[in-house]
Amino acid sequence: MLLKSENLQLKPLSLDDLSDAYVGWLNDKEVCEFNSHGENIYTKQMAVEYINSVQDNPKCEVYAVYLDKTHIGNISLQNINYQNNSAEIAFLFGEKKFWGKGYATQASQILLKRAFDELGLHRIYFGTHIQNIRMQRLGEKLGFQKEGVFKDAQYKNGKYNDVIQYALIKEN
């Protein structure tokens, strides 16, 4: 399913989206500063395995985000739970020259509309490293509310880090 805004296209992630640039994002310390990637070398074969694992997985929807014909990142709904009508939203925007231009906001708005209006979900959530101010601002801009802090919930770069949990509840 192709999802669109005025500037962006979100298309289900496929092997067609696999490139050296994509694999490079997952090895870029700045891109992966606050996520679970970047601890180990990420290979093209690992990317193939990941893409194959998410295709036709009923518990996730992963989209490649395109600006014109340029793949600038990925956005996903993960851990989709239809019993609780909830899912986790996750982001990876690897093309740094497009950071700060509102594309993560636009892509999020498109995916949140799908989550609430088409999938019938009630609650979307995410957790982020306590120092990831950009992600916290994005969540707040989209209407997410801070729910709490999980102490030492993420182990990265040889130390434990706190994770802030945010959620957005569908308005009636």
Residue pairs with C-beta under 8 A, 6 or more apart in sequence:
1 12
2 9
2 10
2 11
3 9
3 10
3 11
3 63
3 110
3 111
3 114
4 10
4 110
5 106
5 107
5 109
5 110
7 67
7 103
7 106
8 65
8 66
8 67
8 103
8 106
8 107
8 110
9 65
9 66
10 63
10 64
10 65
10 66
10 75
10 107
10 110
10 111
11 17
11 63
11 64
11 66
12 55
12 61
12 62
12 63
12 64
13 51
13 54
13 55
13 62
13 63
13 64
13 74
13 76
14 51
14 55
14 64
15 48
15 51
15 52
17 51
17 64
17 71
18 44
18 47
18 48
18 51
19 71
20 44
21 71
21 94
21 95
22 47
22 71
22 94
23 42
23 43
23 44
23 47
24 94
25 31
25 32
25 73
25 92
25 94
25 95
26 32
26 37
26 38
26 42
26 47
26 92
26 94
27 37
27 38
27 41
27 42
28 38
28 94
29 38
30 96
31 37
31 38
31 92
31 93
31 94
31 96
32 38
33 129
33 132
34 128
34 129
34 131
34 132
34 135
35 92
36 154
36 156
37 92
38 156
39 156
39 157
51 62
54 60
54 62
54 76
58 80
59 78
59 79
59 80
59 81
60 76
60 77
60 78
60 79
60 80
61 76
61 77
61 80
61 114
62 74
62 75
62 76
62 78
63 74
63 75
63 76
63 107
63 111
64 71
64 73
64 74
65 71
65 72
65 73
65 74
65 75
65 93
65 103
65 107
66 72
67 98
67 103
70 95
71 95
72 93
72 94
72 95
72 98
72 103
73 91
73 92
73 93
73 94
73 95
73 98
73 103
73 104
73 107
74 91
74 92
74 93
75 89
75 90
75 91
75 92
75 104
75 107
75 108
75 111
76 89
76 90
76 91
77 87
77 88
77 89
77 111
77 115
77 119
77 121
77 124
78 87
78 88
78 89
78 90
79 86
79 87
79 88
80 86
80 87
80 119
80 121
81 87
84 122
84 123
85 120
85 121
85 122
85 123
86 121
86 122
86 123
86 124
86 125
87 115
87 119
87 121
87 123
87 124
87 125
88 124
88 125
88 126
88 127
89 108
89 111
89 112
89 115
89 124
89 125
89 126
90 126
91 104
91 107
91 108
91 135
91 138
93 99
93 103
93 104
104 138
105 138
105 141
105 142
108 138
108 142
109 142
112 124
112 142
112 168
115 121
115 124
116 122
116 124
116 170
121 170
122 169
122 170
123 167
123 168
123 169
123 170
124 144
124 167
124 168
125 144
125 147
125 165
125 166
125 167
125 168
126 135
126 139
126 144
126 165
126 166
127 150
127 153
127 163
127 164
127 165
127 166
128 135
128 136
128 139
128 163
128 164
128 166
129 135
129 154
129 156
129 161
129 162
129 163
129 164
130 149
130 161
130 162
130 163
130 164
131 161
136 146
136 164
136 166
139 166
139 168
140 146
140 166
142 168
143 168
144 166
144 167
144 168
145 166
145 167
145 168
145 169
146 164
146 165
146 166
147 165
147 166
147 167
148 164
148 165
149 162
149 163
149 164
149 165
150 162
150 163
150 164
150 165
151 162
152 160
152 161
152 162
153 160
153 161
153 162
153 163
154 160
154 161
154 162
154 163
155 161
